Amino acid sequence: MTSDAPTAPPRIEPATLNDIPTIIQLAEATWEPTYRFIISEEQLEYMYRVIYSPAALKRQMSEQQHVFLLAQVEGEPAGFASFGPLPAEDGSGPGYKLHKIYVLPTRQGQGLGVHLIEAVENAARTAGGQFLDLNVNRYNPAIAFYERRGFVRQREVDVPIGPYFMNDYVMRKAL
């Protein structure tokens, strides 16, 4: 049985360019276990190289307005999330998108994901966001986690990433 609270309260802070090696370390530990049963090994490796190279992460932080949050438990990096503003939609008000949220497999089930997503929601709300969107692969068991957090499926999308596609749901939560 897992608990909804981590063993120690996490410290969640904005990441800087100096934290890119830590983000890569966390991504290396979480990416393959998250996707190995969902997408092919070739797609998994391609997407990882495109999304998590140092240059790609620097571009996300510096040019694409992605804010990264690092979570530490007992002084050790344990997870991260990234989010950023969405282009304005007709009548829906300003919104934000949760681009990434990953927790070390050894820290899953301890409430750290809840803390990270709440930190993103609070930051987006403080910045005037009225909703938070995310994409999740249609075969990812994390869908249930997002639904428990109040996200609702909006639509299905097939997102091209190089020669591959991510078959996703777009989910939304009002803030």
C-alpha positions as a Markdown table, in Angstrom:
| # | Residue | x | y | z |
|---|---|---|---|---|
| 1 | Met | 0.0 | 0.0 | 0.0 |
| 2 | Thr | 1.3 | 3.4 | -0.9 |
| 3 | Ser | 0.9 | 6.7 | 1.0 |
| 4 | Asp | -0.4 | 10.0 | -0.4 |
| 5 | Ala | 2.3 | 11.9 | 1.5 |
| 6 | Pro | 6.1 | 11.6 | 0.9 |
| 7 | Thr | 8.2 | 10.5 | 3.8 |
| 8 | Ala | 9.6 | 14.1 | 4.1 |
| 9 | Pro | 8.0 | 17.2 | 2.7 |
| 10 | Pro | 9.5 | 17.9 | -0.7 |
| 11 | Arg | 11.3 | 21.1 | -1.5 |
| 12 | Ile | 10.1 | 22.4 | -4.9 |
| 13 | Glu | 12.0 | 25.2 | -6.5 |
| 14 | Pro | 12.4 | 26.7 | -10.0 |
| 15 | Ala | 15.2 | 25.2 | -11.9 |
| 16 | Thr | 17.9 | 27.3 | -13.7 |
| 17 | Leu | 20.2 | 26.5 | -16.7 |
| 18 | Asn | 22.7 | 25.2 | -14.1 |
| 19 | Asp | 20.1 | 22.5 | -13.2 |
| 20 | Ile | 20.1 | 21.0 | -16.7 |
| 21 | Pro | 22.4 | 18.1 | -15.7 |
| 22 | Thr | 20.1 | 17.3 | -12.8 |
| 23 | Ile | 17.0 | 17.3 | -15.1 |
| 24 | Ile | 18.9 | 15.0 | -17.5 |
| 25 | Gln | 19.8 | 12.7 | -14.6 |
| 26 | Leu | 16.1 | 12.5 | -13.5 |
| 27 | Ala | 15.0 | 12.1 | -17.1 |
| 28 | Glu | 17.4 | 9.2 | -17.7 |
| 29 | Ala | 16.0 | 7.4 | -14.6 |
| 30 | Thr | 12.3 | 8.0 | -15.5 |
| 31 | Trp | 11.9 | 8.1 | -19.3 |
| 32 | Glu | 12.5 | 4.5 | -20.2 |
| 33 | Pro | 10.4 | 3.0 | -17.3 |
| 34 | Thr | 7.5 | 5.4 | -18.2 |
| 35 | Tyr | 7.3 | 4.6 | -21.9 |
| 36 | Arg | 8.8 | 1.2 | -22.4 |
| 37 | Phe | 5.4 | -0.5 | -22.6 |
| 38 | Ile | 3.8 | 2.3 | -24.6 |
| 39 | Ile | 6.0 | 3.1 | -27.5 |
| 40 | Ser | 8.7 | 1.3 | -29.5 |
| 41 | Glu | 12.3 | 1.3 | -28.3 |
| 42 | Glu | 13.3 | 3.2 | -31.4 |
| 43 | Gln | 10.7 | 5.9 | -30.8 |
| 44 | Leu | 11.6 | 6.1 | -27.1 |
| 45 | Glu | 15.3 | 6.7 | -27.9 |
| 46 | Tyr | 14.5 | 9.2 | -30.7 |
| 47 | Met | 12.2 | 11.3 | -28.5 |
| 48 | Tyr | 14.6 | 11.2 | -25.6 |
| 49 | Arg | 17.4 | 12.6 | -27.8 |
| 50 | Val | 15.2 | 15.3 | -29.2 |
| 51 | Ile | 13.6 | 16.4 | -25.9 |
| 52 | Tyr | 16.4 | 15.9 | -23.3 |
| 53 | Ser | 19.6 | 17.0 | -24.9 |
| 54 | Pro | 21.3 | 19.8 | -23.0 |
| 55 | Ala | 20.7 | 22.1 | -26.0 |
| 56 | Ala | 17.0 | 21.2 | -26.2 |
| 57 | Leu | 16.5 | 21.8 | -22.5 |
| 58 | Lys | 18.3 | 25.1 | -22.7 |
| 59 | Arg | 16.1 | 26.1 | -25.7 |
| 60 | Gln | 13.0 | 25.1 | -23.7 |
| 61 | Met | 14.0 | 27.2 | -20.8 |
| 62 | Ser | 15.5 | 30.2 | -22.6 |
| 63 | Glu | 13.4 | 30.5 | -25.7 |
| 64 | Gln | 10.1 | 28.6 | -25.3 |
| 65 | Gln | 9.1 | 30.0 | -21.9 |
| 66 | His | 9.1 | 26.6 | -20.1 |
| 67 | Val | 9.5 | 26.9 | -16.4 |
| 68 | Phe | 11.0 | 23.9 | -14.8 |
| 69 | Leu | 10.4 | 23.0 | -11.2 |
| 70 | Leu | 12.7 | 20.6 | -9.3 |
| 71 | Ala | 11.5 | 18.5 | -6.4 |
| 72 | Gln | 13.9 | 17.4 | -3.8 |
| 73 | Val | 13.2 | 14.9 | -1.0 |
| 74 | Glu | 15.6 | 14.6 | 1.9 |
| 75 | Gly | 18.1 | 16.7 | -0.1 |
| 76 | Glu | 18.1 | 14.5 | -3.2 |
| 77 | Pro | 16.5 | 15.3 | -6.6 |
| 78 | Ala | 13.4 | 13.2 | -6.9 |
| 79 | Gly | 11.3 | 14.6 | -9.7 |
| 80 | Phe | 10.6 | 17.6 | -12.0 |
| 81 | Ala | 7.9 | 19.3 | -13.9 |
| 82 | Ser | 7.8 | 21.9 | -16.6 |
| 83 | Phe | 5.0 | 24.2 | -17.8 |
| 84 | Gly | 4.5 | 27.4 | -19.8 |
| 85 | Pro | 1.8 | 29.7 | -21.2 |
| 86 | Leu | -0.4 | 28.7 | -24.0 |
| 87 | Pro | -1.4 | 30.9 | -26.9 |
| 88 | Ala | -4.7 | 32.6 | -26.3 |
| 89 | Glu | -7.8 | 30.6 | -27.3 |
| 90 | Asp | -11.1 | 32.2 | -28.2 |
| 91 | Gly | -13.2 | 32.7 | -25.1 |
| 92 | Ser | -11.2 | 30.4 | -22.8 |
| 93 | Gly | -9.0 | 33.0 | -21.1 |
| 94 | Pro | -5.3 | 32.6 | -20.5 |
| 95 | Gly | -4.1 | 29.1 | -20.1 |
| 96 | Tyr | -1.0 | 27.1 | -19.3 |
| 97 | Lys | 0.3 | 23.8 | -20.4 |
| 98 | Leu | 2.0 | 21.1 | -18.2 |
| 99 | His | 4.7 | 20.0 | -20.6 |
| 100 | Lys | 6.4 | 17.4 | -18.3 |
| 101 | Ile | 6.1 | 15.8 | -14.9 |
| 102 | Tyr | 8.3 | 12.9 | -13.9 |
| 103 | Val | 9.0 | 11.3 | -10.5 |
| 104 | Leu | 11.8 | 8.8 | -9.8 |
| 105 | Pro | 10.3 | 5.3 | -9.8 |
| 106 | Thr | 11.6 | 4.8 | -6.2 |
| 107 | Arg | 9.6 | 7.9 | -5.2 |
| 108 | Gln | 6.4 | 7.2 | -7.0 |
| 109 | Gly | 3.3 | 6.5 | -4.8 |
| 110 | Gln | 4.6 | 8.9 | -2.1 |
| 111 | Gly | 2.6 | 12.0 | -3.1 |
| 112 | Leu | 5.5 | 13.8 | -4.9 |
| 113 | Gly | 3.6 | 14.0 | -8.2 |
| 114 | Val | 0.7 | 15.6 | -6.3 |
| 115 | His | 3.0 | 18.2 | -4.8 |
| 116 | Leu | 4.6 | 18.9 | -8.2 |
| 117 | Ile | 1.3 | 19.3 | -10.0 |
| 118 | Glu | -0.1 | 21.5 | -7.2 |
| 119 | Ala | 3.0 | 23.7 | -7.5 |
| 120 | Val | 2.4 | 24.0 | -11.3 |
| 121 | Glu | -1.3 | 24.8 | -10.7 |
| 122 | Asn | -0.5 | 27.4 | -8.1 |
| 123 | Ala | 2.2 | 29.1 | -10.3 |
| 124 | Ala | -0.2 | 29.1 | -13.3 |
| 125 | Arg | -3.0 | 30.5 | -11.2 |
| 126 | Thr | -0.8 | 33.2 | -9.8 |
| 127 | Ala | 0.2 | 34.2 | -13.3 |
| 128 | Gly | -3.4 | 34.6 | -14.2 |
| 129 | Gly | -4.0 | 31.2 | -15.8 |
| 130 | Gln | -7.6 | 30.1 | -15.9 |
| 131 | Phe | -6.9 | 26.5 | -17.0 |
| 132 | Leu | -4.0 | 24.0 | -17.2 |
| 133 | Asp | -3.8 | 21.6 | -20.2 |
| 134 | Leu | -1.6 | 18.6 | -20.6 |
| 135 | Asn | -1.0 | 15.9 | -23.2 |
| 136 | Val | -0.8 | 12.3 | -22.1 |
| 137 | Asn | -0.3 | 9.2 | -24.2 |
| 138 | Arg | -3.6 | 7.4 | -24.6 |
| 139 | Tyr | -2.0 | 4.2 | -23.2 |
| 140 | Asn | -0.3 | 5.8 | -20.2 |
| 141 | Pro | -1.6 | 4.6 | -16.9 |
| 142 | Ala | -1.0 | 8.1 | -15.5 |
| 143 | Ile | -4.4 | 9.1 | -17.1 |
| 144 | Ala | -6.0 | 7.9 | -13.8 |
| 145 | Phe | -3.7 | 10.1 | -11.8 |
| 146 | Tyr | -4.6 | 13.2 | -13.8 |
| 147 | Glu | -8.3 | 12.4 | -13.6 |
| 148 | Arg | -8.0 | 12.1 | -9.8 |
| 149 | Arg | -6.4 | 15.5 | -9.8 |
| 150 | Gly | -9.5 | 17.0 | -11.7 |
| 151 | Phe | -8.3 | 16.9 | -15.3 |
| 152 | Val | -10.9 | 16.0 | -17.9 |
| 153 | Arg | -10.2 | 14.5 | -21.4 |
| 154 | Gln | -10.9 | 17.2 | -24.0 |
| 155 | Arg | -9.9 | 15.5 | -27.3 |
| 156 | Glu | -7.5 | 13.0 | -28.9 |
| 157 | Val | -4.5 | 14.3 | -30.9 |
| 158 | Asp | -1.7 | 12.6 | -32.8 |
| 159 | Val | 1.4 | 14.7 | -32.3 |
| 160 | Pro | 4.2 | 14.2 | -34.9 |
| 161 | Ile | 7.7 | 14.0 | -33.4 |
| 162 | Gly | 10.1 | 13.4 | -36.2 |
| 163 | Pro | 9.1 | 10.2 | -38.0 |
| 164 | Tyr | 6.9 | 9.1 | -35.1 |
| 165 | Phe | 3.6 | 10.1 | -33.5 |
| 166 | Met | 2.5 | 10.4 | -30.0 |
| 167 | Asn | -1.2 | 9.3 | -29.7 |
| 168 | Asp | -2.4 | 11.5 | -26.9 |
| 169 | Tyr | -5.3 | 12.8 | -25.0 |
| 170 | Val | -5.4 | 16.5 | -24.3 |
| 171 | Met | -6.7 | 16.9 | -20.8 |
| 172 | Arg | -7.7 | 20.1 | -19.0 |
| 173 | Lys | -8.3 | 21.4 | -15.5 |
| 174 | Ala | -9.9 | 24.7 | -14.7 |
| 175 | Leu | -7.8 | 26.7 | -12.2 |
